[in-house]
Amino acid sequence: MPRDLTPDLVERLTKAWDADPTARLLQNAVTTTSVDDIALDRHVVTSIDHSVSHLLDDWTATSQEKSGRCWLFAGTNLLRAGARKKLGVKDFEFSQNHLLFWDKLEKANHWLESIIATSDRDVDDRTVAHLLATPAEDGGQWNMFVALVLKHGLVPKVAMPETKSSSNTRQMNRDIATILRQAARDLRAEAADGADPEALEVTKEQALAAIHRLLCIHLGTPPESFVWQWKDSDGAFHRDGELTPLEFAEAYVTVPLADYVCLVNDPRPTSPYGRTFTVEHLGNVVGAPPVTYLNVEPAVMKSLAARAIVDGEPVWFGCDTGQMSHADLGLWDASLFDRAAVYGTQPSLTKADRLLHHESLMTHAMLFTGVDLVDDVPRRWRVENSWGTEKGDKGFMTMNDSWFAEFVFEVAVRRYALPADLQAALEQDPVVLPAWDPMGALAD
């Protein structure tokens, strides 16, 4: 039998509050100052600096502005490291707007296909409800980035620069969502009336035509080809003729994207290490390889990420950036905030608990550009964020190693770097998780 919040219980809670000698002091502090400023552990802050033993970045940090494109920025930032060297320039950016355009159109098609595939289910079915709640998300995962580049190529930022809507996607996403939900209503109704696949395809294409028009209005039209010319750091002029986006990517992507694999750390009891997983209805490009990842211990992820950096290559990763982080200081540490001292309640959720109880999941993607090794063991990590140059060390952040195990969920590494047993594990058929599983979260 449910029990209500009785006056007697409220009286006991109030008496306990009044008997706490620090309660009023904490109340006075937190009612006038951010609780994170009160809980920030000065000892932790002063024990961290931004220096590392192995540093790759000597470029300017980028900014995703008010959009959920961190995964695209992290991906293009990884690729621009090699492109800068090949071009002989200090700063260079691939167009994130170009990839955003194609991601939105591909996601719309992928989403509509999922709507058709589930059209025989009730609208309140959990999978259908999940799809209808997430029709126009900005975020993505590593495999989705690779799928876009391999299909649509890349262009320099000057060939498709930022627009108002690429830098602030809220209104555009609102209107995309409306078009897609209307299409979902129509497709489900037609399917219920017995429409054949050809008729459903006509309705889907009408929705895609509306989405394409909307994207061209908001983001501009992706170039079919462009003349690429530039001056290198010594002032020498170069012209590479007229290139398509795929030709440009072939010429200036210096790493084999298809050879990368995605490793995750999911410590839930139902997710054994050494197994591959995928998530139902997760993806953007229909026909691309499914979003698949291999579950491993944090130590494996750390070792492979550190080795890549030592070998001169940045590492794309996904994490829960809102946990134990201070954006302005550019610091992440598992003990950065002593909230127990403020609230009198000691946090006790493990990483598995946080996933199971909706406390944590991947929310953001960034790039490892350095690591501080002591006797070959990582002590802290250098991170290129995509929040501009005002935060942290001119846009670069520092992650203590304690934070990695707790809040990093995903890294992309070269297949050949994995030990033989993990390379073999990649060949197994992945376990399919439901569409709403937290490991299907999109970094934005």
C-alpha positions in Angstrom: 0.0 0.0 0.0 1.5 3.4 -1.0 2.3 5.7 1.9 2.0 9.4 1.6 4.4 12.2 2.8 2.9 12.6 6.3 3.2 15.7 8.5 5.1 13.6 11.0 7.7 12.7 8.5 8.0 16.3 7.4 8.4 17.4 11.0 11.2 14.9 11.5 13.0 16.0 8.4 12.7 19.7 9.5 14.1 18.9 12.9 17.0 17.1 11.4 17.7 20.1 9.2 17.6 22.5 12.1 19.9 20.3 14.2 22.6 20.3 11.5 25.2 23.0 12.5 26.4 23.5 8.9 23.0 23.6 7.2 22.4 27.3 7.4 25.9 28.1 6.2 25.5 25.8 3.2 22.1 27.3 2.5 23.5 30.8 2.6 26.3 29.8 0.2 24.3 27.8 -2.3 21.4 30.2 -2.5 23.7 33.0 -3.7 26.5 31.0 -5.5 26.5 28.1 -8.0 26.6 24.8 -6.2 29.4 23.6 -8.5 31.5 26.6 -7.5 30.9 25.7 -3.8 31.7 22.0 -4.4 34.7 22.5 -6.7 37.6 20.7 -4.9 40.5 23.2 -4.9 43.0 20.5 -4.2 42.1 18.6 -7.3 42.1 21.8 -9.4 45.5 22.9 -8.2 47.0 19.4 -8.8 46.3 19.6 -12.6 48.0 21.6 -15.3 47.6 21.4 -19.0 51.1 20.0 -19.8 51.5 16.5 -21.3 54.5 14.4 -22.3 53.2 13.6 -25.8 51.5 16.6 -27.6 50.2 16.6 -31.2 48.1 19.8 -31.5 49.6 23.0 -32.8 46.5 24.3 -34.4 43.5 26.5 -33.4 40.5 24.9 -31.6 37.2 24.9 -33.5 33.6 25.8 -32.4 30.4 23.9 -33.1 28.5 27.0 -31.9 24.9 26.2 -30.8 24.6 22.9 -32.6 25.0 19.2 -31.8 27.8 18.6 -34.3 30.6 17.6 -31.9 31.0 14.2 -33.5 31.4 15.8 -37.0 33.9 18.3 -35.5 35.9 15.6 -33.7 36.0 13.6 -36.9 37.0 16.4 -39.2 39.5 17.6 -36.6 41.1 14.1 -36.7 41.3 14.2 -40.5 42.6 17.8 -40.7 45.8 16.9 -38.8 47.0 15.0 -41.8 45.5 17.4 -44.3 47.4 20.3 -42.8 50.7 18.5 -43.4 49.8 17.5 -46.9 48.7 21.1 -47.8 51.7 22.7 -46.0 49.5 25.0 -43.9 49.1 25.7 -40.2 45.3 25.9 -40.0 42.8 24.2 -42.2 39.2 23.0 -41.7 37.0 20.7 -43.6 33.4 21.9 -43.9 31.3 20.6 -41.1 28.3 22.2 -42.7 28.7 20.0 -45.8 28.6 16.9 -43.7 25.7 18.3 -41.7 23.6 18.7 -44.8 24.2 15.1 -45.9 23.7 13.7 -42.4 20.3 15.4 -42.1 19.2 14.1 -45.5 20.5 10.6 -44.9 19.1 10.5 -41.4 15.7 11.5 -42.7 15.8 8.6 -45.2 17.0 6.2 -42.5 14.3 7.3 -40.1 11.5 7.0 -42.6 12.7 3.5 -43.5 12.5 2.6 -39.8 9.0 4.1 -39.7 7.9 1.9 -42.6 9.6 -1.2 -41.0 7.6 -0.7 -37.8 4.3 0.5 -39.4 2.5 -2.7 -38.2 3.1 -1.8 -34.6 0.9 0.3 -32.3 1.9 4.0 -32.2 2.6 3.5 -28.4 5.0 0.6 -29.0 8.2 1.4 -27.2 10.3 1.3 -30.4 7.9 3.4 -32.4 7.6 5.9 -29.5 11.4 6.2 -29.4 11.6 6.8 -33.1 8.8 9.5 -33.0 10.6 11.2 -30.1 13.9 11.5 -32.0 13.3 12.3 -35.7 15.8 15.1 -36.2 18.7 14.8 -33.8 22.1 16.5 -34.6 24.3 13.9 -32.9 26.1 10.8 -34.1 28.6 8.1 -33.6 32.0 7.3 -35.2 30.6 4.8 -37.7 28.1 7.3 -38.9 30.8 9.9 -39.5 32.8 7.3 -41.6 29.6 6.4 -43.6 29.1 10.1 -44.5 32.7 10.7 -45.7 32.9 7.4 -47.7 29.6 8.2 -49.5 29.6 12.0 -49.8 33.3 13.0 -49.4 34.5 16.2 -47.9 35.0 19.8 -49.0 37.1 22.6 -47.5 35.3 25.1 -45.3 35.6 27.8 -47.9 33.6 25.6 -50.4 30.6 25.3 -48.0 31.0 27.7 -45.1 28.9 28.0 -42.0 25.4 29.5 -42.1 23.1 30.8 -39.4 21.3 27.5 -39.2 24.4 25.3 -39.2 25.7 27.2 -36.2 22.3 27.1 -34.4 20.3 24.2 -35.5 17.3 24.4 -33.2 14.7 26.0 -35.5 15.8 23.9 -38.5 15.5 20.8 -36.5 12.1 21.8 -35.3 10.8 22.1 -38.8 12.5 18.9 -40.0 10.9 17.1 -37.1 7.4 18.4 -38.1 7.8 17.2 -41.7 9.1 13.8 -40.7 6.3 13.2 -38.1 3.7 14.2 -40.7 5.3 11.7 -43.1 5.2 9.1 -40.3 1.5 9.7 -39.8 0.9 9.3 -43.6 3.1 6.2 -44.0 1.6 4.4 -41.1 -2.0 5.2 -42.3 -1.2 4.0 -45.8 0.4 0.9 -44.5 -2.6 0.2 -42.4 -4.8 0.5 -45.5 -2.6 -2.1 -47.3 -0.5 0.2 -49.5 2.2 -1.7 -51.4 6.0 -0.8 -51.0 6.0 1.2 -54.2 3.2 3.5 -52.9 5.0 3.9 -49.6 8.2 4.8 -51.5 6.3 7.6 -53.3 5.2 9.1 -50.0 8.7 8.8 -48.5 10.2 10.5 -51.5 7.8 13.4 -51.2 8.9 13.9 -47.6 12.6 13.7 -48.6 12.0 16.3 -51.3 10.6 18.6 -48.6 13.6 17.9 -46.3 16.0 18.5 -49.2 14.4 21.9 -50.0 14.5 22.9 -46.3 18.2 21.9 -46.0 19.1 23.9 -49.1 17.3 26.9 -47.7 19.0 26.7 -44.2 22.5 25.3 -45.1 23.1 26.1 -48.7 23.5 23.7 -51.6 26.5 21.3 -51.4 28.9 21.8 -54.3 29.0 19.1 -56.9 32.6 20.2 -57.6 34.8 23.2 -56.9 38.2 24.6 -57.8 40.6 24.1 -55.0 43.5 26.5 -54.6 45.5 27.7 -51.6 48.7 29.3 -50.3 50.9 27.3 -48.1 52.7 28.5 -44.9 55.6 29.7 -47.0 53.3 31.8 -49.3 53.6 29.5 -52.3 50.5 29.3 -54.4 48.9 25.9 -55.3 46.0 24.9 -57.5 44.6 21.4 -57.5 42.1 21.9 -60.3 38.3 21.1 -60.1 37.5 18.3 -57.7 34.3 16.6 -56.5 33.9 16.1 -52.8 34.8 12.4 -53.1 38.0 13.3 -55.1 38.9 15.9 -52.5 38.5 13.4 -49.7 40.6 10.8 -51.6 43.3 13.4 -52.1 43.5 14.9 -48.6 42.3 12.3 -46.1 45.6 10.7 -45.1 44.2 7.9 -42.8 42.3 4.7 -43.9 38.9 5.4 -42.4 37.5 2.0 -43.3 40.2 0.4 -41.2 39.0 2.0 -37.9 36.9 0.1 -35.4 34.9 1.4 -32.5 35.6 0.2 -29.0 33.2 0.9 -26.1 33.2 0.3 -22.4 29.8 -1.0 -21.2 30.2 -2.6 -17.8 26.6 -3.7 -17.4 26.2 -7.4 -16.4 24.3 -8.0 -19.7 27.2 -6.7 -21.8 30.1 -9.1 -21.7 33.6 -8.0 -22.7 34.9 -9.3 -25.9 31.5 -9.2 -27.6 30.3 -7.0 -30.5 27.0 -5.1 -30.2 24.8 -3.0 -32.4 21.6 -1.0 -31.7 18.4 -1.5 -33.6 17.5 1.4 -35.9 20.8 3.2 -35.2 22.5 4.8 -38.1 22.3 7.5 -40.8 23.2 6.0 -44.2 21.0 3.2 -45.4 23.2 0.4 -46.9 26.3 1.4 -44.9 27.8 -1.1 -42.5 25.8 -1.2 -39.3 27.0 0.8 -36.3 28.9 -2.0 -34.6 31.3 -1.8 -31.6 33.4 -4.1 -29.5 33.0 -4.0 -25.7 36.3 -4.0 -23.9 37.8 -3.0 -20.5 38.8 0.7 -19.9 42.5 -0.4 -19.7 42.3 -1.7 -23.3 40.9 1.6 -24.5 43.5 3.6 -22.6 46.4 1.5 -23.9 45.3 1.7 -27.6 44.5 5.4 -27.4 47.8 6.2 -25.8 49.7 4.2 -28.3 48.0 6.0 -31.2 49.0 9.4 -29.8 52.6 8.3 -29.2 52.6 7.1 -32.8 51.5 10.6 -33.9 47.7 10.2 -34.5 44.9 11.9 -32.6 42.0 9.7 -31.3 38.3 10.3 -31.7 36.3 9.5 -28.5 32.8 9.8 -27.0 32.0 10.5 -23.4 29.5 11.9 -20.9 31.0 15.4 -20.7 28.6 16.8 -18.2 29.9 14.6 -15.4 32.6 16.0 -13.0 33.7 18.6 -15.5 34.3 22.3 -15.4 34.0 23.8 -18.9 35.6 27.2 -18.2 38.7 25.7 -16.5 38.8 22.9 -19.1 39.1 20.2 -16.5 37.7 16.7 -16.0 38.4 14.6 -12.9 36.4 11.9 -11.3 36.6 13.8 -7.9 36.4 17.3 -9.3 33.4 18.2 -7.1 33.0 17.3 -3.5 29.2 17.3 -3.5 29.1 14.9 -0.6 30.5 17.7 1.6 27.6 20.0 0.5 24.7 17.5 0.5 25.9 15.0 3.1 25.1 12.2 0.7 27.9 10.1 -0.8 27.4 9.2 -4.4 27.7 5.4 -4.8 26.5 4.6 -8.4 29.0 2.6 -10.4 29.4 3.2 -14.2 27.1 0.2 -14.8 24.6 1.6 -12.3 24.7 4.9 -14.0 23.9 3.3 -17.4 21.1 1.1 -16.0 19.5 3.9 -14.0 19.6 6.6 -16.7 22.3 8.7 -14.9 24.9 8.6 -17.6 25.4 7.9 -21.3 27.5 9.2 -24.2 26.6 12.9 -24.8 29.7 14.4 -26.5 32.5 13.5 -28.8 36.0 15.1 -28.8 39.5 14.4 -29.9 42.5 13.2 -27.8 45.5 15.2 -29.0 47.9 14.4 -26.2 48.7 12.1 -23.3 50.9 12.5 -20.2 52.7 9.2 -19.6 54.6 8.3 -16.5 56.5 5.0 -16.9 54.3 4.3 -19.9 51.1 4.7 -17.8 48.6 7.5 -18.7 48.3 10.2 -16.0 46.2 12.7 -17.9 44.9 13.4 -21.4 44.9 16.4 -23.7 41.6 17.0 -25.4 40.6 19.1 -28.3 37.0 20.3 -27.8 34.7 22.1 -30.2 33.5 24.9 -27.9 35.7 27.7 -29.3 38.9 29.1 -27.9 37.6 30.8 -24.8 37.4 27.8 -22.5 40.2 25.7 -21.0 43.7 26.2 -22.6 42.5 28.1 -25.7 39.9 25.5 -26.4 41.9 22.5 -25.3 41.0 20.6 -22.2 42.7 18.4 -19.7 41.2 15.0 -18.5 42.7 13.3 -15.5 43.0 9.5 -16.0 40.5 8.9 -13.2 37.8 10.4 -15.4 38.5 8.2 -18.4 37.4 4.9 -16.8 34.3 6.4 -15.4 32.9 8.6 -18.2 34.6 7.7 -21.5 32.3 5.3 -23.4 33.8 5.0 -26.9 37.0 5.3 -28.9 37.9 4.8 -32.5 41.2 3.0 -33.2 42.9 1.2 -36.1 41.9 -2.5 -36.4 45.6 -3.6 -36.7 46.4 -2.1 -33.3 44.1 -4.6 -31.5 45.5 -7.8 -30.1 44.8 -10.9 -32.1 41.9 -12.1 -29.8 40.1 -8.8 -30.1 40.6 -8.7 -33.9 39.0 -12.2 -34.1 36.1 -11.0 -31.8 35.2 -8.4 -34.4 34.2 -11.1 -36.8 31.3 -12.4 -34.6 27.7 -11.4 -35.3 26.8 -8.5 -33.0 24.2 -8.7 -30.3 21.3 -6.4 -31.2 20.3 -4.0 -28.4 16.9 -2.3 -28.5 16.6 1.1 -30.1 16.3 2.9 -26.7 19.4 1.3 -25.2 21.8 4.0 -23.8 24.7 2.6 -25.9 22.8 4.0 -28.9 23.0 7.5 -27.6 24.2 10.1 -30.1 27.1 12.4 -29.2 26.1 16.1 -29.8 
